[in-house]
Amino acid sequence: MTDQQLSLLQAIMSYRFAVLEFNLYLNTHPRDKGALDQYNKFCQELREACSKYQKKYGPLTATFPNDPEWEYYETDWPWQINYS
């Protein structure tokens, strides 16, 4: 795994975490406009990062909806990635 691929994968994981946390927060604070704006920003960043990753390195999940070809087996499994 290249440094660029690892960096992009780490960004995706960070964005997913932020989206989930803002989602949970907005469940109890639905009128917090600042949080909603941040949530929308992170959702967009996540979509862009996932799209960039998938175009360059292949699908992130086995259910990649826009690509009928099965390529998931060609990528490293999560436990095979050296995150350090």
DSSP file (Angstrom, degrees, kcal/mol; ACC not computed):
  #  RESIDUE AA STRUCTURE BP1 BP2  ACC     N-H-->O    O-->H-N    N-H-->O    O-->H-N    TCO  KAPPA ALPHA  PHI   PSI    X-CA   Y-CA   Z-CA
    1    1 A M              0   0    0      0, 0.0     2,-0.1     0, 0.0    81,-0.0   0.000 360.0 360.0 360.0 129.8    0.0    0.0    0.0
    2    2 A T     >  -     0   0    0      1,-0.1     4,-2.5     4,-0.0     5,-0.2  -0.324 360.0-113.5 -77.4 162.3    1.4    3.4   -1.0
    3    3 A D  H  > S+     0   0    0      1,-0.2     4,-2.5     2,-0.2     5,-0.2   0.880 118.6  52.6 -61.4 -38.3    1.7    6.3    1.3
    4    4 A Q  H  > S+     0   0    0      2,-0.2     4,-2.2     1,-0.2    -1,-0.2   0.915 110.2  46.9 -65.6 -43.2   -0.9    8.2   -0.9
    5    5 A Q  H  > S+     0   0    0      2,-0.2     4,-2.3     1,-0.2    -2,-0.2   0.923 113.9  48.0 -64.5 -44.0   -3.4    5.3   -0.7
    6    6 A L  H  X S+     0   0    0     -4,-2.5     4,-2.5     2,-0.2    -2,-0.2   0.904 110.8  51.6 -63.3 -41.7   -2.9    5.0    3.1
    7    7 A S  H  X S+     0   0    0     -4,-2.5     4,-2.0     1,-0.2    -1,-0.2   0.909 111.6  46.5 -61.7 -43.4   -3.4    8.7    3.5
    8    8 A L  H  X S+     0   0    0     -4,-2.2     4,-2.2     2,-0.2    -1,-0.2   0.887 111.7  51.2 -67.1 -39.4   -6.6    8.7    1.5
    9    9 A L  H  X S+     0   0    0     -4,-2.3     4,-2.3     2,-0.2    -2,-0.2   0.896 109.8  49.9 -64.8 -40.6   -7.9    5.7    3.4
   10   10 A Q  H  X S+     0   0    0     -4,-2.5     4,-2.2     2,-0.2    -1,-0.2   0.883 109.3  52.0 -65.4 -38.0   -7.1    7.4    6.8
   11   11 A A  H  X S+     0   0    0     -4,-2.0     4,-2.8     2,-0.2    -2,-0.2   0.917 108.7  51.0 -63.0 -42.7   -9.0   10.5    5.6
   12   12 A I  H  X S+     0   0    0     -4,-2.2     4,-2.6     1,-0.2    -2,-0.2   0.924 110.0  49.2 -60.7 -44.9  -12.0    8.4    4.7
   13   13 A M  H  X S+     0   0    0     -4,-2.3     4,-2.0     1,-0.2    -1,-0.2   0.889 111.8  49.5 -62.9 -38.1  -12.0    6.8    8.1
   14   14 A S  H  X S+     0   0    0     -4,-2.2     4,-2.5     2,-0.2    -2,-0.2   0.924 111.9  47.5 -65.7 -45.2  -11.8   10.2    9.7
   15   15 A Y  H  X S+     0   0    0     -4,-2.8     4,-2.8     2,-0.2     5,-0.2   0.903 110.7  51.9 -63.6 -40.8  -14.6   11.6    7.6
   16   16 A R  H  X S+     0   0    0     -4,-2.6     4,-2.3    -5,-0.2    -1,-0.2   0.909 110.4  48.9 -61.9 -41.1  -16.8    8.5    8.4
   17   17 A F  H  X S+     0   0    0     -4,-2.0     4,-2.6    -5,-0.2    -2,-0.2   0.938 112.6  47.5 -62.6 -46.9  -16.2    9.0   12.1
   18   18 A A  H  X S+     0   0    0     -4,-2.5     4,-2.7     1,-0.2     5,-0.3   0.908 111.6  50.4 -62.6 -42.9  -17.1   12.7   11.9
   19   19 A V  H  X S+     0   0    0     -4,-2.8     4,-2.3     1,-0.2    -1,-0.2   0.922 112.2  47.6 -61.5 -44.6  -20.2   12.0    9.9
   20   20 A L  H  X S+     0   0    0     -4,-2.3     4,-2.4    -5,-0.2    -2,-0.2   0.928 113.0  47.7 -63.0 -45.4  -21.3    9.4   12.4
   21   21 A E  H  X S+     0   0    0     -4,-2.6     4,-2.5     1,-0.2    -2,-0.2   0.915 113.4  46.8 -64.2 -43.7  -20.7   11.6   15.4
   22   22 A F  H  X S+     0   0    0     -4,-2.7     4,-2.9     2,-0.2    -1,-0.2   0.880 110.3  54.8 -65.4 -36.1  -22.5   14.6   13.9
   23   23 A N  H  X S+     0   0    0     -4,-2.3     4,-1.1    -5,-0.3    -2,-0.2   0.939 110.2  45.3 -60.5 -47.1  -25.3   12.3   13.0
   24   24 A L  H  X S+     0   0    0     -4,-2.4     4,-0.7     1,-0.2     3,-0.4   0.915 114.2  49.0 -62.9 -43.1  -25.7   11.1   16.6
   25   25 A Y  H >X S+     0   0    0     -4,-2.5     4,-1.3     1,-0.2     3,-1.2   0.914 108.4  53.2 -62.5 -43.5  -25.4   14.7   17.9
   26   26 A L  H 3< S+     0   0    0     -4,-2.9    -1,-0.2     1,-0.3    -2,-0.2   0.720  95.6  69.3 -68.9 -19.7  -28.0   15.9   15.4
   27   27 A N  H 3< S+     0   0    0     -4,-1.1    -1,-0.3    -3,-0.4    -2,-0.2   0.841 114.3  27.6 -62.7 -31.6  -30.4   13.2   16.6
   28   28 A T  H << S+     0   0    0     -3,-1.2    -2,-0.2    -4,-0.7    -1,-0.2   0.545 130.8  39.5-106.6 -10.5  -30.7   15.1   19.9
   29   29 A H    ><  +     0   0    0     -4,-1.3     3,-1.7    -5,-0.1    -1,-0.2  -0.469  64.6 158.9-134.0  61.2  -29.9   18.7   18.7
   30   30 A P  T 3  S+     0   0    0      0, 0.0    -1,-0.1     0, 0.0    -4,-0.1   0.648  71.8  55.0 -67.0 -14.7  -31.8   18.9   15.3
   31   31 A R  T 3  S+     0   0    0     -3,-0.1     2,-1.4     1,-0.0     3,-0.1   0.334  71.7 116.1-100.4   8.1  -31.9   22.7   15.3
   32   32 A D    <>  -     0   0    0     -3,-1.7     4,-2.3     1,-0.2     5,-0.2  -0.633  43.5-174.3 -79.8  95.3  -28.2   23.2   15.7
   33   33 A K  H  > S+     0   0    0     -2,-1.4     4,-2.6     1,-0.2    -1,-0.2   0.866  80.2  54.4 -61.5 -38.9  -27.4   24.9   12.3
   34   34 A G  H  > S+     0   0    0      1,-0.2     4,-2.1     2,-0.2    -1,-0.2   0.914 110.3  46.1 -62.5 -42.4  -23.7   25.0   12.9
   35   35 A A  H  > S+     0   0    0      2,-0.2     4,-2.8     1,-0.2    -1,-0.2   0.891 112.1  51.5 -66.9 -39.5  -23.6   21.2   13.5
   36   36 A L  H  X S+     0   0    0     -4,-2.3     4,-2.6     2,-0.2    -2,-0.2   0.904 109.3  50.1 -64.4 -40.6  -25.8   20.6   10.5
   37   37 A D  H  X S+     0   0    0     -4,-2.6     4,-2.2     2,-0.2    -2,-0.2   0.918 112.5  47.0 -62.3 -43.2  -23.5   22.7    8.3
   38   38 A Q  H  X S+     0   0    0     -4,-2.1     4,-2.8     2,-0.2     5,-0.2   0.909 110.8  52.6 -64.4 -42.4  -20.5   20.7    9.6
   39   39 A Y  H  X S+     0   0    0     -4,-2.8     4,-2.5     1,-0.2    -2,-0.2   0.938 110.9  46.7 -58.0 -48.6  -22.3   17.4    9.0
   40   40 A N  H  X S+     0   0    0     -4,-2.6     4,-2.1     1,-0.2    -1,-0.2   0.882 111.6  51.9 -62.8 -38.4  -23.1   18.4    5.4
   41   41 A K  H  X S+     0   0    0     -4,-2.2     4,-2.4     2,-0.2    -2,-0.2   0.931 111.8  45.3 -63.2 -46.3  -19.5   19.5    4.9
   42   42 A F  H  X S+     0   0    0     -4,-2.8     4,-2.7     2,-0.2    -2,-0.2   0.858 109.9  55.3 -68.2 -34.5  -18.1   16.2    6.2
   43   43 A C  H  X S+     0   0    0     -4,-2.5     4,-2.5    -5,-0.2    -1,-0.2   0.927 110.4  46.0 -61.1 -44.0  -20.6   14.2    4.1
   44   44 A Q  H  X S+     0   0    0     -4,-2.1     4,-2.5     2,-0.2    -2,-0.2   0.920 112.7  49.5 -65.0 -44.2  -19.4   16.0    1.0
   45   45 A E  H  X S+     0   0    0     -4,-2.4     4,-2.7     1,-0.2    -2,-0.2   0.905 111.5  50.2 -60.8 -41.3  -15.8   15.5    1.9
   46   46 A L  H  X S+     0   0    0     -4,-2.7     4,-2.8     2,-0.2     5,-0.2   0.929 110.0  49.4 -63.6 -45.9  -16.5   11.8    2.5
   47   47 A R  H  X S+     0   0    0     -4,-2.5     4,-2.4     1,-0.2    -2,-0.2   0.924 113.9  46.2 -58.6 -44.9  -18.2   11.4   -0.8
   48   48 A E  H  X S+     0   0    0     -4,-2.5     4,-2.5     2,-0.2    -2,-0.2   0.916 113.7  47.6 -66.0 -43.3  -15.3   13.0   -2.7
   49   49 A A  H  X S+     0   0    0     -4,-2.7     4,-2.6     2,-0.2    -2,-0.2   0.913 113.4  48.0 -64.9 -42.7  -12.7   11.0   -0.8
   50   50 A C  H  X S+     0   0    0     -4,-2.8     4,-2.8     2,-0.2     5,-0.2   0.916 112.6  48.9 -64.0 -42.7  -14.5    7.7   -1.4
   51   51 A S  H  X S+     0   0    0     -4,-2.4     4,-2.1    -5,-0.2    -2,-0.2   0.927 112.9  47.3 -62.3 -45.5  -15.0    8.6   -5.1
   52   52 A K  H  X S+     0   0    0     -4,-2.5     4,-1.6     2,-0.2     5,-0.2   0.922 114.2  47.3 -61.6 -45.4  -11.3    9.5   -5.5
   53   53 A Y  H  X>S+     0   0    0     -4,-2.6     4,-3.7     1,-0.2     5,-0.6   0.938 112.9  47.9 -62.5 -47.7  -10.2    6.3   -3.7
   54   54 A Q  H  X5S+     0   0    0     -4,-2.8     4,-0.9     1,-0.2    -1,-0.2   0.836 110.0  52.0 -67.3 -33.3  -12.4    4.0   -5.7
   55   55 A K  H  <5S+     0   0    0     -4,-2.1    -1,-0.2    -5,-0.2    -2,-0.2   0.872 122.3  31.0 -67.8 -35.8  -11.4    5.5   -9.0
   56   56 A K  H  <5S+     0   0    0     -4,-1.6    -2,-0.2    -5,-0.2    -3,-0.2   0.849 136.6  18.0 -92.0 -37.4   -7.8    5.0   -8.2
   57   57 A Y  H  <5S-     0   0    0     -4,-3.7    -3,-0.2     1,-0.3    -2,-0.1   0.526 105.0-105.7-118.4  -9.0   -7.6    1.9   -6.0
   58   58 A G     << -     0   0    0     -4,-0.9    -1,-0.3    -5,-0.6    -2,-0.1  -0.479  60.5 -20.1 107.2 178.4  -10.9    0.0   -6.4
   59   59 A P        -     0   0    0      0, 0.0    16,-0.1     0, 0.0     3,-0.1  -0.195  39.6-151.2 -66.0 149.4  -14.0   -0.5   -4.3
   60   60 A L  S    S+     0   0    0    -10,-0.1     2,-0.3     1,-0.0   -10,-0.0   0.677  82.5  27.1 -89.1 -22.1  -14.1    0.1   -0.6
   61   61 A T  S >  S-     0   0    0      1,-0.0     3,-0.6     0, 0.0    11,-0.1  -0.873  82.0-112.5-134.9 167.5  -16.8   -2.4    0.0
   62   62 A A  T 3  S+     0   0    0     -2,-0.3    10,-0.1     1,-0.2     2,-0.1   0.628 111.9  60.6 -75.6 -12.4  -18.1   -5.6   -1.7
   63   63 A T  T 3   +     0   0    0      7,-0.0    -1,-0.2     9,-0.0     7,-0.0  -0.326  63.8 160.9-112.5  49.8  -21.3   -3.7   -2.6
   64   64 A F    X   -     0   0    0     -3,-0.6     3,-1.1     1,-0.2     8,-0.0  -0.615  26.5-158.0 -71.2 107.5  -19.9   -1.0   -4.7
   65   65 A P  T 3  S+     0   0    0      0, 0.0    -1,-0.2     0, 0.0    -3,-0.0   0.714  79.5  51.4 -70.2 -24.0  -23.2    0.0   -6.6
   66   66 A N  T 3  S+     0   0    0      1,-0.1    -2,-0.1    -3,-0.0    -3,-0.0   0.451 101.2  64.8 -95.1   0.7  -21.8    1.7   -9.7
   67   67 A D    <   -     0   0    0     -3,-1.1    -1,-0.1     1,-0.1    -3,-0.1  -0.944  57.7-167.4-128.4 110.9  -19.4   -1.0  -10.8
   68   68 A P        +     0   0    0      0, 0.0     2,-0.2     0, 0.0    -1,-0.1   0.665  63.5  94.6 -72.1 -14.2  -20.8   -4.4  -11.8
   69   69 A E  S    S-     0   0    0      1,-0.1     2,-0.8     2,-0.0    -2,-0.1  -0.523  77.9-125.6 -81.7 145.6  -17.3   -6.0  -11.7
   70   70 A W        +     0   0    0     -2,-0.2    -1,-0.1     1,-0.2    -8,-0.1  -0.807  50.4 143.0 -91.1 109.9  -16.2   -7.9   -8.7
   71   71 A E    >   +     0   0    0     -2,-0.8     3,-1.9     2,-0.1     4,-0.3   0.374  37.3 101.7-124.9  -1.2  -12.8   -6.4   -7.6
   72   72 A Y  G >  S+     0   0    0      1,-0.3     3,-1.4     2,-0.2   -10,-0.1   0.841  77.0  59.6 -59.7 -34.9  -13.0   -6.5   -3.9
   73   73 A Y  G 3  S+     0   0    0      1,-0.3    -1,-0.3   -11,-0.1     4,-0.1   0.655  94.7  66.0 -69.1 -14.4  -10.8   -9.6   -3.6
   74   74 A E  G <  S+     0   0    0     -3,-1.9    -1,-0.3     2,-0.1     2,-0.2   0.555  91.5  75.0 -85.2  -8.0   -7.9   -7.8   -5.3
   75   75 A T  S <  S-     0   0    0     -3,-1.4     2,-0.1    -4,-0.3   -17,-0.0  -0.612  93.4 -88.5-102.5 163.7   -7.4   -5.2   -2.5
   76   76 A D        -     0   0    0     -2,-0.2    -1,-0.1     1,-0.1    -2,-0.1  -0.395  40.1-120.4 -67.1 144.4   -5.8   -5.7    0.9
   77   77 A W    >>  -     0   0    0      1,-0.1     3,-2.3    -4,-0.1     4,-0.6  -0.518  32.0-104.8 -77.6 155.4   -8.0   -6.8    3.7
   78   78 A P  G >4 S+     0   0    0      0, 0.0     3,-1.0     0, 0.0    -1,-0.1   0.839 121.6  52.3 -53.4 -36.5   -8.1   -4.4    6.7
   79   79 A W  G 34 S+     0   0    0      1,-0.2    -3,-0.0     3,-0.1    -2,-0.0   0.569 103.5  59.7 -78.5  -7.0   -5.9   -6.6    8.8
   80   80 A Q  G <4 S+     0   0    0     -3,-2.3     2,-0.4     2,-0.1    -1,-0.2   0.525  84.5  97.6 -93.2  -7.7   -3.3   -6.7    6.0
   81   81 A I    <<  -     0   0    0     -3,-1.0     2,-0.9    -4,-0.6     3,-0.0  -0.670  69.1-141.0 -86.8 131.6   -2.8   -2.9    6.0
   82   82 A N        -     0   0    0     -2,-0.4    -3,-0.1     1,-0.1    -2,-0.1  -0.817  19.1-175.5 -90.8 104.2    0.1   -1.5    7.9
   83   83 A Y              0   0    0     -2,-0.9    -1,-0.1     1,-0.2    -2,-0.0   0.448 360.0 360.0 -82.5  -0.4   -1.4    1.7    9.4
   84   84 A S              0   0    0     -3,-0.0    -1,-0.2     0, 0.0    -2,-0.0   0.476 360.0 360.0 -91.0 360.0    1.9    3.0   10.9
